[in-house]
Amino acid sequence: MALNTLAGFSSISPTLRLVGRNYGPAAFPSIVTGLKVSWAFAWRTLIAAELVFGVSSGSGGLGWFMYERKNQLETASRLSFIPNSTLQQ
């Protein structure tokens, strides 16, 4: 996210840099892209951590649930679990 924000601010033309009020809105698309990429990375990291620690503890976790559903070919259950898990928080 920080790299995309920096890229957005760096790509602004010198004319817009002189006008400080336009600085933020001109970089907004890069900031949103950084948020989208960082959210996807955070979600994958959460799944991987839950998979590892769920297996080691024996009680399972979010990643273990997804892994078991993949092995049992329950795609609908896997896909419906993602929105449900975010709504319950």
C-alpha positions as CSV (number, residue, x, y, z in Angstrom):
1,M,0.0,0.0,0.0
2,A,2.8,2.4,0.9
3,L,4.6,1.7,-2.4
4,N,1.4,2.4,-4.5
5,T,0.8,5.6,-2.5
6,L,4.3,6.7,-3.1
7,A,4.0,5.9,-6.8
8,G,0.7,7.8,-7.0
9,F,2.3,10.9,-5.4
10,S,5.4,10.6,-7.6
11,S,3.4,10.3,-10.9
12,I,1.6,13.7,-10.4
13,S,2.6,16.3,-12.9
14,P,4.6,19.3,-11.7
15,T,1.6,21.6,-12.4
16,L,-0.5,19.7,-10.0
17,R,2.3,19.7,-7.4
18,L,2.2,23.4,-7.4
19,V,-1.5,23.3,-6.5
20,G,-1.5,21.6,-3.1
21,R,-5.2,21.1,-2.9
22,N,-5.2,18.8,-5.9
23,Y,-2.3,16.6,-4.5
24,G,-4.4,14.1,-2.7
25,P,-7.2,13.5,-5.2
26,A,-4.8,13.0,-8.0
27,A,-3.1,10.2,-6.1
28,F,-6.4,8.6,-5.0
29,P,-6.5,5.8,-7.7
30,S,-3.0,4.5,-6.6
31,I,-4.0,4.6,-3.0
32,V,-7.2,2.6,-3.6
33,T,-5.1,0.1,-5.7
34,G,-2.7,-0.3,-2.8
35,L,-5.6,-0.9,-0.4
36,K,-6.9,-3.6,-2.7
37,V,-3.6,-5.4,-3.0
38,S,-2.8,-5.2,0.7
39,W,-6.3,-6.5,1.6
40,A,-5.8,-9.6,-0.7
41,F,-2.3,-10.2,0.8
42,A,-3.6,-9.9,4.3
43,W,-6.4,-12.4,3.6
44,R,-4.0,-15.0,2.1
45,T,-1.7,-14.6,5.1
46,L,-4.6,-15.1,7.5
47,I,-5.6,-18.3,5.7
48,A,-2.0,-19.6,5.6
49,A,-1.4,-18.9,9.3
50,E,-4.7,-20.5,10.3
51,L,-3.9,-23.5,8.2
52,V,-0.5,-24.0,9.9
53,F,-1.6,-23.3,13.5
54,G,-4.9,-25.2,13.0
55,V,-3.0,-28.3,12.0
56,S,-0.5,-28.0,14.9
57,S,-3.1,-27.5,17.5
58,G,-5.4,-30.2,16.3
59,S,-8.5,-28.2,16.7
60,G,-8.5,-26.6,13.2
61,G,-9.0,-23.1,12.2
62,L,-10.1,-21.0,9.2
63,G,-7.4,-22.4,6.9
64,W,-8.0,-25.9,8.0
65,F,-11.7,-25.6,7.3
66,M,-10.9,-24.3,3.8
67,Y,-8.3,-27.1,3.3
68,E,-10.7,-29.8,4.3
69,R,-13.5,-28.5,2.1
70,K,-11.0,-28.5,-0.8
71,N,-10.1,-32.1,-0.2
72,Q,-13.8,-33.1,0.0
73,L,-14.6,-31.1,-3.2
74,E,-17.1,-28.9,-1.5
75,T,-16.6,-25.8,-3.5
76,A,-19.9,-24.1,-2.6
77,S,-19.1,-24.5,1.1
78,R,-15.7,-22.9,0.7
79,L,-17.0,-20.0,-1.3
80,S,-19.9,-19.3,1.0
81,F,-17.6,-19.5,4.1
82,I,-15.6,-16.4,3.0
83,P,-18.4,-13.8,3.2
84,N,-19.8,-15.5,6.3
85,S,-16.6,-15.2,8.2
86,T,-16.2,-11.5,7.4
87,L,-19.7,-10.7,8.4
88,Q,-19.4,-12.4,11.8
89,Q,-16.5,-10.2,12.9
